[in-house]
Amino acid sequence: MKQTTLYKSHQKHGAKLVEFAGFAMPIQYESIIAEHKAVRNSVGIFDVSHMGEVFIRGEKALDFVQHITVNDASKLFDGRVQYSAMCYEDGGIVDDLLVYKISDTEYMLVINASNIDKDVEWMNSNNNFGVTISNESDEYSLIAVQGPESRNLIEKLFMTGFPMEYYHFTYAEFQGREMIVSRTGYTGELGYEIYFKGNEDFANSLWDAIFEAGKELGVKPAGLGCRDSLRLEMGYCLYGNDIDAGTNPLEAGLGWITKLGKESFIGKDAILRSRQQGLGRKLTPLIADSRVFPRHGYDVMCGEEKAGVVTSGTLSPMLDKGIALAYVDSKFLDGEHQLSFSIRNTAVPARIVKLPFIQK
């Protein structure tokens, strides 16, 4: 397994390490629930250096990004970030990603760790624009600082104000090294992500400085376990669970980032056809009124009839109830059908709700 530059810090904090996307990553330190609540109530720090950073450079950088992504990158300006997705010709999702506009001739695409090789190969196969596609994932480390106290921590760390709006980024220095600081994250809380280059010594000194700055704010290290429960409480999709090559953005609830009015992009025609034909299923938020754990792959039932399948589920640490995202056949979504989770051959009643599961 590969190790991130922060591996020694994880060992020092007593992390339970697991394999994820080829990396030894911390799944938890103290406990998933304690870390989850720290992010919701104060501030938590994540190592997400396994994520991919791919740079698109050239005179036609925007044209290329517009061609491969479903959102409208022409709306971006320098220092702006956009959530988007890439699709195959049949409308299936290659990956979801963040698009950073650095300049008119340079964009950074942040992609999922498990998809880096596949995504880069797919980008190269669709590069008819003469742009340079540079996979710099191994050069970058990434720390996420998330929670209501994250701005206070970041301002103490860099000794400057960060009045950035959501989905914007800027540059800052630590020990003379420039880094990207963006107001983004995967938790639904106020938060920042710090992209930087540097060896293990530099990375761990930054990690230690973050903890020193957050000492009086209740900072905790946080692992991938609570990252997953946090994103699910907000209804954020996870590639490989809720979206993949077999799902299209509309049925996944990503119509809001799919700009069908812009000029042609890969997958547009297939997505338009699916809208015209009507969606046979939709990614649906479901909640139980009891302490159950609906897991990935569990059936969603309507009486004795299978209505769908859970893609992501957990016992919400904040609600103390079972929550899930599930693909449910459209005929069961008219509000007249009583749905349930099938958990160990027991029907557990479930209600359709609006996202997010917890209101911020």
C-alpha positions as CSV (number, residue, x, y, z in Angstrom):
1,M,0.0,0.0,0.0
2,K,1.1,3.5,-0.7
3,Q,1.5,6.0,2.2
4,T,0.6,9.7,2.2
5,T,3.1,12.2,3.4
6,L,1.1,12.3,6.7
7,Y,1.4,8.6,7.5
8,K,3.7,9.2,10.5
9,S,1.2,11.7,12.0
10,H,-1.6,9.1,11.7
11,Q,0.6,6.6,13.6
12,K,1.4,9.2,16.2
13,H,-2.4,9.8,16.8
14,G,-3.1,6.1,17.0
15,A,-5.1,5.8,13.8
16,K,-6.7,2.6,12.7
17,L,-5.3,2.2,9.2
18,V,-7.1,0.4,6.3
19,E,-6.5,0.1,2.6
20,F,-8.4,2.6,0.5
21,A,-7.7,3.2,-3.2
22,G,-4.3,1.7,-2.8
23,F,-3.3,3.8,0.2
24,A,-3.0,3.1,3.9
25,M,-5.6,5.6,5.2
26,P,-7.0,6.3,8.7
27,I,-10.5,5.0,9.1
28,Q,-10.7,6.3,12.6
29,Y,-8.7,7.5,15.5
30,E,-10.8,7.8,18.7
31,S,-14.1,6.7,17.3
32,I,-16.2,7.4,14.2
33,I,-19.0,9.0,16.4
34,A,-16.6,11.2,18.4
35,E,-14.9,12.4,15.3
36,H,-18.2,13.0,13.5
37,K,-19.6,15.1,16.4
38,A,-16.3,17.0,16.6
39,V,-16.7,18.1,12.9
40,R,-20.4,19.0,13.5
41,N,-19.7,20.9,16.8
42,S,-16.1,22.2,16.6
43,V,-13.5,21.2,14.1
44,G,-11.9,18.0,12.6
45,I,-8.9,17.5,10.4
46,F,-8.7,15.0,7.6
47,D,-5.9,13.7,5.5
48,V,-7.4,13.4,2.0
49,S,-4.1,13.3,0.1
50,H,-5.2,10.2,-1.8
51,M,-7.4,12.4,-4.0
52,G,-6.3,13.2,-7.5
53,E,-5.1,16.5,-8.9
54,V,-5.0,16.8,-12.7
55,F,-4.0,20.0,-14.4
56,I,-5.4,21.1,-17.8
57,R,-3.2,23.6,-19.5
58,G,-3.3,25.3,-22.9
59,E,-5.1,27.9,-25.0
60,K,-8.1,25.7,-25.3
61,A,-8.2,24.6,-21.7
62,L,-11.8,25.9,-21.2
63,D,-13.0,24.3,-24.4
64,F,-11.7,20.9,-23.2
65,V,-13.1,21.2,-19.7
66,Q,-16.5,22.2,-21.3
67,H,-16.4,19.2,-23.5
68,I,-15.7,16.6,-20.8
69,T,-17.8,18.0,-17.9
70,V,-21.6,18.4,-17.5
71,N,-21.5,21.8,-15.7
72,D,-20.9,25.1,-17.3
73,A,-17.2,25.9,-16.7
74,S,-17.5,29.2,-18.7
75,K,-19.2,30.7,-15.6
76,L,-16.0,30.3,-13.6
77,F,-13.6,33.1,-12.9
78,D,-10.0,32.9,-11.5
79,G,-10.3,31.7,-7.9
80,R,-13.7,30.0,-8.3
81,V,-14.5,26.3,-7.9
82,Q,-17.3,24.3,-9.4
83,Y,-18.8,20.9,-8.6
84,S,-19.3,18.9,-11.8
85,A,-19.2,15.4,-13.3
86,M,-17.8,13.7,-16.4
87,C,-20.0,11.3,-18.4
88,Y,-19.5,8.6,-21.0
89,E,-21.3,8.8,-24.3
90,D,-24.2,6.7,-22.9
91,G,-24.7,9.2,-20.0
92,G,-23.1,6.9,-17.4
93,I,-20.8,8.8,-14.9
94,V,-17.1,8.6,-15.3
95,D,-16.5,10.5,-12.1
96,D,-17.7,13.5,-10.1
97,L,-15.1,16.1,-9.5
98,L,-14.2,19.7,-8.6
99,V,-13.1,22.2,-11.3
100,Y,-10.7,24.9,-10.1
101,K,-10.1,27.8,-12.5
102,I,-6.6,29.0,-12.0
103,S,-6.4,31.1,-15.2
104,D,-7.8,31.2,-18.7
105,T,-5.3,28.7,-19.7
106,E,-5.1,26.5,-16.6
107,Y,-7.6,24.5,-14.6
108,M,-7.2,22.0,-11.8
109,L,-9.5,19.0,-11.7
110,V,-9.8,17.2,-8.4
111,I,-11.0,13.6,-8.9
112,N,-11.7,10.6,-6.7
113,A,-8.7,8.5,-5.6
114,S,-10.0,5.2,-6.9
115,N,-10.6,6.7,-10.3
116,I,-7.3,8.5,-11.0
117,D,-5.8,6.1,-13.6
118,K,-9.2,5.5,-15.3
119,D,-10.1,9.2,-15.4
120,V,-6.7,10.3,-16.8
121,E,-6.9,7.7,-19.5
122,W,-10.4,8.8,-20.4
123,M,-9.3,12.5,-20.5
124,N,-6.4,11.7,-22.8
125,S,-8.6,9.6,-25.1
126,N,-10.9,12.7,-25.5
127,N,-8.2,15.3,-25.9
128,N,-8.8,16.7,-29.4
129,F,-8.0,20.3,-28.2
130,G,-4.2,20.2,-28.0
131,V,-4.2,20.8,-24.2
132,T,-1.6,19.3,-21.8
133,I,-3.1,16.9,-19.3
134,S,-0.8,16.6,-16.3
135,N,-1.6,14.1,-13.5
136,E,0.2,15.7,-10.5
137,S,-1.7,13.6,-7.9
138,D,1.5,12.1,-6.4
139,E,3.0,15.6,-6.0
140,Y,0.2,17.0,-3.9
141,S,-1.0,16.5,-0.4
142,L,-4.4,17.6,0.8
143,I,-5.6,18.4,4.3
144,A,-9.3,19.2,5.0
145,V,-10.2,21.4,8.0
146,Q,-13.9,21.1,8.6
147,G,-16.4,22.3,11.2
148,P,-17.9,25.5,12.6
149,E,-14.5,26.5,14.2
150,S,-12.6,25.9,10.9
151,R,-12.3,29.6,10.0
152,N,-10.9,30.5,13.4
153,L,-8.4,27.7,13.1
154,I,-7.3,28.6,9.5
155,E,-6.9,32.3,10.4
156,K,-4.8,31.4,13.4
157,L,-2.7,29.1,11.3
158,F,-2.0,31.6,8.5
159,M,-2.3,34.7,10.7
160,T,-4.6,36.4,8.1
161,G,-8.3,36.6,7.4
162,F,-10.2,34.2,5.2
163,P,-13.5,35.9,4.3
164,M,-13.9,33.7,1.2
165,E,-17.3,32.7,0.0
166,Y,-18.2,29.0,-0.5
167,Y,-16.5,27.3,-3.5
168,H,-13.8,30.0,-3.8
169,F,-10.1,29.6,-3.3
170,T,-7.0,31.7,-2.7
171,Y,-3.3,31.2,-2.0
172,A,-1.5,31.3,1.4
173,E,2.0,30.6,2.6
174,F,3.3,28.3,5.4
175,Q,7.0,28.2,6.1
176,G,7.6,30.1,2.9
177,R,5.8,27.5,0.7
178,E,2.7,28.6,-1.3
179,M,-0.4,26.5,-1.2
180,I,-4.0,26.6,-2.4
181,V,-6.6,27.2,0.3
182,S,-10.2,26.6,-0.8
183,R,-13.5,26.9,1.0
184,T,-14.7,23.5,0.0
185,G,-15.3,20.1,1.7
186,Y,-17.4,17.0,1.9
187,T,-19.0,17.4,5.3
188,G,-21.7,20.1,4.9
189,E,-19.9,22.3,7.5
190,L,-17.9,25.4,7.1
191,G,-14.6,24.1,6.0
192,Y,-11.4,24.6,4.1
193,E,-9.1,22.3,2.0
194,I,-5.3,22.9,1.8
195,Y,-3.5,21.7,-1.3
196,F,0.3,21.7,-1.0
197,K,3.5,20.2,-2.3
198,G,6.3,19.1,0.1
199,N,8.0,16.1,1.6
200,E,7.0,14.2,4.8
201,D,8.8,16.7,7.1
202,F,7.0,19.7,5.7
203,A,3.6,17.9,5.6
204,N,3.9,16.7,9.2
205,S,5.0,20.1,10.4
206,L,1.9,21.6,8.8
207,W,-0.3,19.0,10.4
208,D,1.3,19.7,13.8
209,A,0.8,23.4,13.3
210,I,-2.9,22.9,12.5
211,F,-3.4,21.0,15.7
212,E,-1.5,23.6,17.7
213,A,-3.7,26.3,16.2
214,G,-6.9,24.3,17.0
215,K,-5.9,23.2,20.5
216,E,-8.3,25.6,22.2
217,L,-11.0,25.0,19.6
218,G,-11.6,21.3,20.4
219,V,-9.8,20.0,17.2
220,K,-9.7,16.3,16.6
221,P,-8.1,14.2,13.8
222,A,-10.9,12.6,11.7
223,G,-10.8,9.5,9.6
224,L,-12.6,8.2,6.5
225,G,-15.3,6.6,8.6
226,C,-16.8,9.8,9.8
227,R,-16.1,11.4,6.4
228,D,-18.6,8.9,5.0
229,S,-21.2,9.4,7.7
230,L,-20.9,13.2,7.5
231,R,-21.3,13.3,3.7
232,L,-24.3,10.9,3.9
233,E,-26.1,13.1,6.5
234,M,-25.9,15.9,3.8
235,G,-26.9,13.6,1.0
236,Y,-23.7,13.9,-1.0
237,C,-23.0,11.2,-3.5
238,L,-20.1,8.7,-3.2
239,Y,-18.7,7.4,-6.4
240,G,-18.8,3.6,-6.5
241,N,-21.9,3.6,-4.2
242,D,-24.4,6.1,-5.4
243,I,-23.0,7.0,-8.8
244,D,-21.0,5.0,-11.3
245,A,-20.8,4.1,-15.0
246,G,-24.3,2.6,-14.7
247,T,-26.0,5.8,-13.5
248,N,-26.7,9.1,-15.2
249,P,-26.7,12.5,-13.5
250,L,-30.5,13.0,-13.7
251,E,-31.5,9.8,-11.9
252,A,-28.7,10.5,-9.3
253,G,-30.2,13.9,-8.4
254,L,-27.4,15.8,-10.1
255,G,-29.6,17.6,-12.6
256,W,-28.6,20.9,-10.9
257,I,-25.0,20.5,-12.1
258,T,-26.0,19.1,-15.6
259,K,-26.3,22.1,-17.9
260,L,-28.2,20.7,-20.9
261,G,-28.5,24.2,-22.3
262,K,-24.8,24.5,-23.0
263,E,-23.1,23.4,-26.2
264,S,-22.5,19.7,-26.7
265,F,-20.6,17.8,-24.1
266,I,-19.9,14.1,-23.8
267,G,-23.0,12.2,-22.8
268,K,-25.4,15.2,-23.4
269,D,-27.5,13.4,-26.1
270,A,-28.0,10.3,-24.0
271,I,-28.9,12.4,-20.9
272,L,-31.5,14.3,-22.9
273,R,-33.0,11.1,-24.2
274,S,-33.3,9.7,-20.6
275,R,-35.1,12.9,-19.6
276,Q,-37.5,12.7,-22.6
277,Q,-38.3,9.1,-21.9
278,G,-38.8,9.6,-18.2
279,L,-36.6,8.4,-15.4
280,G,-37.2,4.8,-14.4
281,R,-35.6,5.3,-11.0
282,K,-34.3,8.1,-8.8
283,L,-31.8,8.3,-6.0
284,T,-34.0,8.8,-3.0
285,P,-33.3,9.9,0.6
286,L,-35.0,7.6,3.1
287,I,-35.1,7.7,6.9
288,A,-36.3,5.2,9.6
289,D,-37.7,6.3,12.9
290,S,-35.6,3.8,14.7
291,R,-31.9,3.0,15.5
292,V,-31.2,0.8,12.5
293,F,-28.3,0.5,10.1
294,P,-29.4,0.2,6.5
295,R,-26.4,-0.9,4.6
296,H,-25.3,-0.8,1.0
297,G,-27.0,-3.5,-1.0
298,Y,-30.1,-3.8,1.3
299,D,-33.4,-4.0,-0.5
300,V,-36.0,-1.3,-0.3
301,M,-39.5,-2.9,-0.2
302,C,-43.1,-1.9,-0.8
303,G,-45.0,-4.7,0.9
304,E,-43.8,-7.9,-0.7
305,E,-42.5,-6.1,-3.8
306,K,-39.0,-4.9,-4.2
307,A,-39.0,-1.2,-4.8
308,G,-35.3,-0.4,-4.9
309,V,-31.8,-0.9,-3.3
310,V,-29.8,1.0,-0.8
311,T,-26.6,2.5,-2.2
312,S,-25.4,4.2,1.0
313,G,-26.7,3.9,4.6
314,T,-25.8,4.5,8.2
315,L,-27.0,5.2,11.7
316,S,-26.9,9.0,11.7
317,P,-24.8,10.1,14.7
318,M,-26.7,13.4,14.9
319,L,-30.2,12.1,14.4
320,D,-29.8,8.7,16.0
321,K,-31.9,7.1,13.2
322,G,-31.2,5.0,10.2
323,I,-30.7,7.1,7.0
324,A,-30.0,6.0,3.5
325,L,-29.7,6.9,-0.2
326,A,-31.4,4.3,-2.4
327,Y,-32.4,4.0,-6.0
328,V,-36.1,3.5,-6.0
329,D,-38.3,2.7,-9.0
330,S,-40.3,5.9,-10.0
331,K,-43.7,4.2,-9.6
332,F,-43.1,4.0,-5.9
333,L,-42.3,7.7,-5.5
334,D,-45.8,9.2,-5.7
335,G,-46.2,9.5,-1.9
336,E,-48.9,6.8,-1.8
337,H,-46.6,3.8,-1.2
338,Q,-45.3,2.7,2.2
339,L,-41.6,1.8,1.9
340,S,-39.4,-0.2,4.2
341,F,-35.8,-1.3,4.6
342,S,-35.3,-5.1,4.5
343,I,-32.9,-5.6,7.4
344,R,-32.2,-9.3,8.3
345,N,-35.5,-10.3,6.8
346,T,-37.4,-7.7,8.9
347,A,-39.3,-4.8,7.3
348,V,-38.3,-1.6,8.9
349,P,-40.6,1.3,7.9
350,A,-38.8,4.1,6.0
351,R,-40.0,7.6,5.0
352,I,-38.9,9.6,1.9
353,V,-37.5,13.0,3.1
354,K,-35.9,16.0,1.5
355,L,-32.1,16.4,1.6
356,P,-30.1,17.2,3.6
357,F,-31.0,14.8,6.4
358,I,-29.8,17.3,8.9
359,Q,-30.6,21.0,8.4
360,K,-27.7,23.4,8.6
